[in-house]
Amino acid sequence: MIKKENTMAEEAREQETRFSDQMWDWRNTVTDRFLGLFPRRTAEHLVNAQKEGLLAIRSLLDRGIEVLEGDLRRVSERPSRQ
């Protein structure tokens, strides 16, 4: 029974990996075709603008995590209720 469950889990992981690979291939194909509509320098600027947008979001997420870590630190430092 356990071997069957392991096999099913492995098959699910393989199927998920194949699906993920297909999605990345599709994404790359669409992106390449879209960026192919523009001159190289324009395409580079578009990609860099997307990257900067993601870095800005990451910065916001990092700050949010810092705030939560401060909350956790304050909670762990307060006296326990008995």
Summary of the structure (lengths in Angstrom):
residues: 82
radius of gyration: 22.8
end to end distance: 46.5
largest distance: 68.6
contacts: 148
relative contact order: 0.05
helix: 88%
strand: 0%
